C-alpha cells in the first residue's frame, strides 16, 4: 500500500479547524475551564480564570449558544511572519447565529504553540441590542 503524505499546510489547517470546533463546543456547553485551556499559553497567566469565565458567561447570556456556526475563511501564516511574535498564526473568520437568529461574523486570531493551536481571544464582549 502506498503511503500518502499530507502537506503541512493542509495538516495545520485541519488541526486548527478541529481545535476551533472543540473550543466552540465547550463554549456552547458553558465549560469555561475547558475553553480557557484553549487560550494562548502566553496569555493564560495574565487572564484570571474568574475574569475569563465572567466575560465568556456575559457573552453567552447575551447571545446564547452559537448556532449554525460556519468557518468562512482561514488564513495561515508561518512562524516569523508577525513582528511581535515568532510563532505561526492564523486568522479564522466565523459566521454564526445567536438565539434570536441574528447572523454574526467574528474574526479570531489563533497561534501555534508547541504544535497546538490556541486562541488569542481572552474574552468576548456582547454587542448591545440594536434599536
Residue, then its C-alpha position, 0 to 999 in steps of 0.5 A: x500500500x502506498x503511503x500518502x503524505x499530507x502537506x503541512x499546510x493542509x495538516x495545520x489547517x485541519x488541526x486548527x479547524x478541529x481545535x476551533x470546533x472543540x473550543x466552540x463546543x465547550x463554549x456552547x456547553x458553558x465549560x469555561x475551564x475547558x475553553x480557557x485551556x484553549x487560550x494562548x499559553x502566553x496569555x493564560x497567566x495574565x487572564x484570571x480564570x474568574x475574569x475569563x469565565x465572567x466575560x465568556x458567561x456575559x457573552x453567552x447570556x447575551x447571545x446564547x449558544x452559537x448556532x449554525x456556526x460556519x468557518x468562512x475563511x482561514x488564513x495561515x501564516x508561518x512562524x516569523x511572519x508577525x513582528x511581535x511574535x515568532x510563532x505561526x498564526x492564523x486568522x479564522x473568520x466565523x459566521x454564526x447565529x445567536x438565539x434570536x437568529x441574528x447572523x454574526x461574523x467574528x474574526x479570531x486570531x489563533x497561534x501555534x504553540x508547541x504544535x497546538x493551536x490556541x486562541x488569542x481571544x481572552x474574552x468576548x464582549x456582547x454587542x448591545x441590542x440594536x434599536 
